[in-house]
Amino acid sequence: MNGLKTLLLVLQVSVISAITVVMSGQNANQSEQQISTPGVQAGWKLSSLNSPMGDNSGIVLHAKQLSGEGVADPTEGTGLKIQCSKKKGLEVILRTNLLLRDSGTINDEKHRGELGGMFSKHRDARLSPVRVRFDQQKIHGEEWVMGSDSSNLFAQKPKAFVDDILKDQINEVLLEARPTNGNPVVFKFDVTGLSDYKAKLHEACSY
């Protein structure tokens, strides 16, 4: 009788152990699937824009910077962001940590009318060449506006830039900036999932 009880106890323990192993395997598979399958918003990080003076508010979308052969490694102070506020409107900003090449000044009405954000009324805005590539599309050259520190660049046509990403469902953007000295530097960004923020952009700056 005692032998039968012992056998039943051993069988019970074995069954419980087997069930535990199976459940652990299922949990591991679920975790692996969650890690390997990025969310639709994987390319962007959303934050709020609030002026210390309280006279401007909006949102900022930070694109995920990618590393790889021939492109700059992600570092502190570099990145691509879409900034949207009632006061300054829509802005697309590339932060480079480079002393950028100056290719001239915007000094005519035609070019100034194309500018977005804070530079829309500035005759002395400085330009720097940027080459742009969306996924595997053809590379095209643009002139972006330099910030006051000569390391940040503002897209002259921010709405067109955002529209192109949304219209063609772009996954990656390559931006090539030219420093004053040295070879051009390429920055690579994951821009998937931007369409999920379209409503927020519209709310923040009537995009």
N, C-alpha and C positions, 0 to 999 in steps of 0.2 A: 504493500500500500504506500509506504514511504517512497519507494522507488518510482511508483507511478506519479506521485505528487511532484517529485523532483524533475521527472521527464516533462510534465506539463509546464512547470515553472520555466525550464530551459527553453521550451518551445515558445512560451509567451514572450520571454525576453528577446528571442531571436526575431519574432514577428515585429515587435516594437522597434528593434534596431533597424530592420529592413525598411520599415515605413519611414523612419527618421532619415535614412540615407536617401530614399527616393525624394522626399520633400526638400532636403538640402540641395539635391541636384536640380530640382525645379527652380528653387529660389536663385541658384547660381546662374541658371540659364536666363531667367528673367532679368537679373542684374546686368548680365553681359549684353542682353538685347537693348536695355535702356542706355547703356554706355555707348554702344556702337551705332545706335540710331539717333542722330542729333535731332533736336526739335526744330520746328519751322522757323523759330526765331534765333537759331544758333549763331547767326552771323552778327548779331547786334546786341548791345547792352544799352538799356534805357536809363536815363537819369533826368532829374529836374533842373531847370535853369531858373535861378532866383537871384535878382540883383540885390546887393546889400542895401541899396537905397530904396528898394521896394518898387521901383518904377519900371521893371521889366521882368517878365516871367515866360517860361516856355518849356521846351524839352530838348534834350541832347541825345542823339543816337550815336554810339561809338561802334565802329566796325571792328571786327576781330582781325588783327594783323597776323598774316601768315609768314612762316619762314620757308626757306627753300633755296635751291641753287640759283644764284644770280640775283637774289633779292635781299634787301636789307633785313637783318634780324630785328624782331620786335624789341625795342628798348624804351626806357622811361623818356617821355617827352615826344614820342612819335605816334602817329595814328591818323585815322580818317574819321571825321565826325560830321553829322548833319545836325545843324542847330536851327531851331525853329521858334520864333518868338513874335509877339504882336508888334514890338517896337522895331526890331531889325529885320523881320521877315525870315525868309529861308536862306540859310548859308551852308555851303559845303566847304569844309576846312581841312587841309592837309598839313599836319605838323611833322616837320622833317628833322629838326635838330641840326640843320645845315645852314651855313651862310650862303644864301642862294644868289644865283646870277641875276643881275638886273638888266632887263632888255628894253628899258625905256619907260616913259611916263604917259599915262592916258591924259590927253589934253584937248580932246575934241568931243563934241556933243554926241556923235554917233557911238563911240566906244563907251562913254560914260553912261549912256542910256541902257547899255547891256549889263551893267554891273548890278549885283544884288547886295542886299544888306547894308552895312555901314559905309560902303564905298560909293554908293549911288550918287553922291553929290560932291565927291572929292576929285578935283582936277589933278592933284599931285599924286594920285595912286600909282605905285610902281608895279611893273609887270615882270614876270619871270616865266620862261618856257616850260611847259609840261606836256609830256606825251602820255596819252590815255589808251588803254586797251580793255575792253569788256569781254571777258571769256576769251574765245578764239577769234573774235571779230578783228577787222582791220585796225591797225594802230592809226591814231590821228593826233595831230599836234594842236595845242591850245596855248593861250597866254593867261596865266592866273595872276591874281593881284597879290602882291607881297604885303605881309603884315608889317607893323612898325619895327619888329625885331629882325626882319629879313630872313626868318626861318619858317614862318607859317605862310601858307598860300590859301587864297580864297578863290573858288571857281567864279568866273565872270558870269556864267549862266547856270546857277545852282539848280533851277527848276528843270532845265533841259537835262542836266546830269542825273537827277533823281528820276525823271521821266524815262530816260533810257534804261536805267536799271529795272524799273517796274515793267515797262512795256515788253522788254525782251527777257524778263525773268532771269536776269544776270546772276551768276553765282560768285564770280571773282572779278576784281578790278585790279589792274596794274597801273600805277602812276609813276612816271619817271621824272624826277626833279634834277635840275642842273646846279651844282654848287659853283661858287665863284672860282674855286681851284679844284681840279681833280675831275674824275670821270662821272658821268651821270649815275644817279642812285635810283634803283627801282624799289618801290614799296608795293606789297601785295596784300589784298584784303578780301576777306570772306563777307559778301554782301547778301547772302541768302536770307530770305524771310522779311525783306523790307516791306513787302506788301501788307504784312500784318500790322504795320505801324501807320498805314496811310490815314486812317481815321484820326489818330492822335496828331499827326502832322497837320491835318486840316483844322483840327480844333485849336492847335497852338498858334498857327500863323496863316490859316485859310489857304493852305496848299491846295 
